[in-house]
Amino acid sequence: MTVSAVGSNLYINTSNPTTMVFWLRKYEVPDEYIENDWDVSDDELTNSIHVIGIVGIEALEEIVSKYLNDIVLLDVDWKCDNPL
């Protein structure tokens, strides 16, 4: 799962956490793609969810809590390389 608070201009969209707009992307990739370092297309993803327009950190935490038991497990997209 990755979360982004960066707009199309590649800058964080605001410094105010109550009005910051987030995107969330959750998906699963077959193990063989990771093990072999193969490219993955959208068609090959399973359980793919893409939520855009999440306003505020509290709304983001509420949505993320549906998918993760502990928000500390979340890898934000500036900490990981999104394969898509």
Secondary structure, DSSP 4 states (H G I P E B T S, - for coil): -EEE-B-TTSSBS-S-TTT-EEEEEEEE--HHHHHTT----GGG-EEEEEEEEEESHHHHHHHHTTT-S-GGG---TTTS----
